[in-house]
Amino acid sequence: MARQDIILILGSGRSGSSALARVLSLCGCSLPALVFGADEGNRRGFWEPAVAANHNLDFLQRQGWFAANSIHHPLSKLSCCDNDREEYIAKIREFLATCAGDAPLIIKEPLIDELTDFWFEAARDTGLSIKIVITIRPPHQVFASGRKFASELAWTQHPLERQSVWWLRTNLLVERQSRNHQRVFVDYINLMKDWRVEINRVSRALSVDLRPDEAAIDRFMSRDLHRQRSSASQNPETFASSWIQRSYDVLSKAAQGEPLDLAQLEEISREFSKSEPAQRELLAGIDLQPLREYFGRRPVWRAGVDY
């Protein structure tokens, strides 16, 4: 029997990963049995595995994620003691085992961006073939969407400087961590313009047989999925602005099918790493408890019942 593919959707939050997850599920891929549904933060659904999201958050909280002394090299992987690592990976394996099937499995959960090593190991242990999609979106649109999302949830801990550092760190990190896997970059603007072209790109790049339900996807891909449409001239200035623009230029070209400029990304990473003190100051002390409470409020959709 052929190994089941697992398609991990990585990349900065608010970059169109929810829309892509749903579109792929309408192309014959499978989603976990329980996913976070729609609310004011995303009115068409998040499509994130509720069980796995809570495992991820539990683990990050236990490891003191965002504690001042836990933020080291800006592109370093999260480390922990062997017992914690094994316990967490066992939980991921147990979750993945409940998702076993023949169709490619779609997993989109933003906290995985920080936890790729653990998820890759658990997926290999479970006999899954790892494929990666990295979603990108113009940074100014991500920031605008993030501010809107935070305001709707009454969060006050996401100022622009913090958003910009997080966007850059996340995109550099997931690009680096996924280099040894079959992968493809998808720009949300391209997905909204012509989802058929993008799904064909994903299918070819990942060697996955995707069979779109075109009518269902056309109904889902309405214009209200793309609410933040500010122009590039409105890109805000932060201390990371130059690195952000250069990174997006490289990733955007890759999403157009051009070769990925790894040398440019490595140069940006070296320069960005020198700003570690500023990053530590901006990221340290983020409170994860509001996210915990938000997870508790999110509607959960059941496969075969709600979708």
RAMO-V426826 format. One line per field, one symbol per residue. phi: phi as a letter, one per 20 degrees, with the letter a starting at -180 (. if undefined). Layout:
BEGIN
phi=???
END
This chain:
BEGIN
phi=.fffeddeedpggmdnffffgffffedneddgfccfeebffbfdoemeffffgfgffgffffemgmfgeeedgfdfefdbfgffffffffffgfffffdfrefgeeccbgffgecfgffffffffeneeeccddecbggfffffffffffffemecdcfggfgfffgfgffffffffdfecfbbdcegfffffbffffffffgffeldedcfefffffffeefffdeecffffeffecfegfffffffgffffffeneffefffffffffffffeggffgffefnfeefgfgffgfeffdedfnceb
END
